[in-house]
Amino acid sequence: MKKVFFPMLIAVAMAAGAQPTNTSSGGKSKVSAPFAGSWVSCGRNDSPDLCSRYLLLQRGKRICGTWSYVASYKSYDGRVVAEAVSSVEARRTRICGRPGSETRTECEDGWETIDRPLHLCDEKLGDLDGKGGRCYAGFVRVKRPDPSLEELAAEPWVQACLSDQEEVPAQQTNPTHDEAAWLKEIYGAPIPNVATQRADTSSIVASRLPIGTSRGRALEFLRGLGEGNVDESASDIVYSTHRGEGIKGNRRDILIKLHLGPDQNIKSISSYIDKSNNI
């Protein structure tokens, strides 16, 4: 599988702890760019090359940049475009890169259209919608100057993006990447064995949380689903939820157990949906 590599981004010169500013014109601007910068999310035992990253440039409401993560010992990276709706909220609208849990569209083939969040809370960056409007953010700002940001700012696609110019036609969103659709797929899994009233859904879980996904990314994803409970220990993450149809209806319960290896990445997945007759 061909790996797409993009130099990582920005024409922002940031001193440690400094508020980012829009500097795409070569000098400092008075326009604040709160999403601009280098962001990183690492598991407790992750080496730097295993961390997930966002590198973002911002001009006005437009945010352009790159993303990357490692899963199953493979590197995934690509490009992202977002629109800020406030100083702490933005929506990602286009994405491309190496096909995986983030996108199925190679950048050389165009863009995939999406509607996913970016938000800032507690001085961190998050990319999942939290339950009940809560903010889950696991990416911390790299406060030292990052030369790769300046390199990215010189990329033609970034210059076009910040100028709100369409580089290539966008493609339609793949519904399998929507969190609600993912849950619906699990809840709708057929249960062929009436005696056990249970079906294995591990393959559905692996479509979004493949083997090798870091603890931090798995927790962010599960907490951002909008329902269910998440419990964790040193070696496991357990997600559970249910949907009922009344006292005489059928209830379906989901249990997802992610077993973590010594590197705190997903080593194995055990997931099933259980149907209970509440009569």
Stockholm file with secondary structure:
# STOCKHOLM 1.0

chainA/1-279         MKKVFFPMLIAVAMAAGAQPTNTSSGGKSKVSAPFAGSWVSCGRNDSPDLCSRYLLLQRGKRICGTWSYVASYKSYDGRVVAEAVSSVEARRTRICGRPGSETRTECEDGWETIDRPLHLCDEKLGDLDGKGGRCYAGFVRVKRPDPSLEELAAEPWVQACLSDQEEVPAQQTNPTHDEAAWLKEIYGAPIPNVATQRADTSSIVASRLPIGTSRGRALEFLRGLGEGNVDESASDIVYSTHRGEGIKGNRRDILIKLHLGPDQNIKSISSYIDKSNNI
#=GR chainA/1-279 SS CCCCCCCCCCCCCCCTTCCCBCCTTSSCCSSBCTTCEEEEECCTTCCGGGSEEEEEEEETTEEEEEEEEEETTEEEEEEEEEEESSSSEEEEEEEEESSSSSCSCCGGGCEEEEEEEEEEETTEEECEECGGGCEECCEEECCSCCHHHHHHHTSHHHHHHHTTCCSSCEECCCGGGSHHHHHHHHHTCCCCCTTTTEEECHHHHHHHSCTTCBHHHHHHHHHTTSSSEEEECSSEEEEEEEECCCTTSEEEEEEEEEEECTTSBEEEEEEEEEEEECC
#=GC SS_cons         CCCCCCCCCCCCCCCTTCCCBCCTTSSCCSSBCTTCEEEEECCTTCCGGGSEEEEEEEETTEEEEEEEEEETTEEEEEEEEEEESSSSEEEEEEEEESSSSSCSCCGGGCEEEEEEEEEEETTEEECEECGGGCEECCEEECCSCCHHHHHHHTSHHHHHHHTTCCSSCEECCCGGGSHHHHHHHHHTCCCCCTTTTEEECHHHHHHHSCTTCBHHHHHHHHHTTSSSEEEECSSEEEEEEEECCCTTSEEEEEEEEEEECTTSBEEEEEEEEEEEECC
//
